[in-house]
Amino acid sequence: MRLLIAAMLLCGLIGQSARAQVPASGQKNTANHPSWTDLQKAFRMPASERENIANNPSWTAPQKPFRIYGNTWYVGPHGLGVFLITARTGDALIDGGVPGDAPLIEANIRDLGINLRDIKWILISHEHSDHAGGIALLAHATGAQVIAGAAGATLLERGGHDDPEYGDRFPFPPVHVARTVTDGESLHLGDLLLTAHSTPGHTKGNMTWTWTSCEDKRCLHMVDVGSLSAPGYKLIGPKYSGVVKDYEHSFVLVAALPCDIPLAPHPEMVDFWERVTKRKQGDADALIDPTGCRAYAKDARESFEAQLTKQRANAASVK
């Protein structure tokens, strides 16, 4: 059954007439939030997005779900971080992969013996199709509230269209954001507590999420680090005004966070799979890396500054 799901997923993504199944969120529909059927008819994945997904096969590659630490679980495809945080009072899911990943994520959650309707929140790291693409379907399946950074809500609601960097190249099914959060805001669901940290730059609404997970009496700081890369971004005269200042803010914030187990929307950002391999080889604490967030922020800053310096030099040469 898992192989059948994977085959159907890949065919749906790469096929020339590919469509994503696009339900509305679990919130009550209004005139401003079209029905699931209407969204199914409205969304078509463009060739640019099908090609991007095909060029990144790990984004749709099945991955057996597993416990990261305490009540934190990996439930995404191999190449995209999707995390489930469980609690007696309700569960939270972070991100939803590309359009078409939702069936894989749902199957992983069920494999853990967890009822989809126990998920009360779906949190979003940022408003790009490789993380928000499956949110509409997951929201419909779970009935969960979708929660996102305030600055990213509008782009989520319009399904990624008119992105400051990508235009209409990588759309996704429109997401109804039930609640927005700002920097430092904490979310309480009974004994489940997560905190939002605004780390804009990669997108305006880019969020880093933190929480605490415990095993026995040992509690660790978990951090899902917001992306700090600027892949091909226009940093001189950008459509996204203030982008340089926002990146500089985010580098400092991420580096300063208490961070025992760094996680990320793209696992390679924080060498996640290398640490998982070491744990399988017998190092029980291999996932713990208190320097991980700081190291990622440092590397991202150096890459960003080199990119900015080059663009400034190019701009000066044409004056």
Phi, psi and omega in degrees: 000317178299319179295321179296317178300315181297317181295317179297321181298312182294320179297319181294329182281321190266336183303148187297328181255033187299139172230152172261145171289123190232092174274162169287169179287176181289356179281157180298135180288147173225181178299332180274352181231096187301161179292164177305314181299317180299319180292323176303317181288329188279327188270126172231131179281121181288164181301324181299323181282320177301319179294318180298317179292318179297328179282352179232069187299337180294340181293339179239008183283128178302143178220126178297130180292152180203161178282128174276304177193133177056239182264020180251128186232148172266123183229010184266183169294171186298323190262002179226126181288115172233123190237139177246128176246119186257153177201161179298331186267001181134157186250160177233139177244137177246118176076167186217015176068194181280165173304125183105347180280344187303317179301322179295315180295316179300317179298320179297319180295316178296323179300334177278359181080021183256133178284129181303327183286353174283347179280119184258334180232143165239114181263150182239131177289310176196166193270060172240154188295335180280359177232330181259357188298327181260004187296317183300316179293318179295322178296320178295317184291327186260334188075013185284155170285135174267128184235132184213166175299140184303322184287346181256355187298319183297317179294324176295318182295330179263016172065033176081001180287145182062043174294140182303330181256323190253357180060236181250020185288328187229068180282173177209163178304130181306140183248126173276112180274114183281332184208139176249154180230158178239176185302128177084000182284135179257143178250129181243126172227088187061239181267010175263127182228123174232148181238136179265135176235118182287120180231065186290162181139292176303319163216165180294326183262014183303128183237141167256129183251137178232150176199176179242132175239142185235145168232122189055241181253009181260114182249137183234151177278119178259136181226119170266097190288127174295142181303136180242013180276165178225065189294101179071016184289148173272110185260346177254118183064045185282158173293330177271095181291143179080013186296321182295315179298321180295316177301315182300320176300316187289324177301315182294316183297311183297319182297333185268353185289140167300127193210100178267316178237103178281133175236172183197155176301327172246109188306328182294342178304325185237026177054039187298311186290330175297320179289325176298317178300317179297323179294319178297333181276000173120353179274097187299333183256020186297332180284345181277123179212087183298345178265358189298315180294317180296320180294319179295316179299320179295313179296318180295320178297315181298317178295317180297314182295323177295319179294317180294317179300317180296317180292323178294320178295317179296320180293322180293326185288341182260001179283000000 
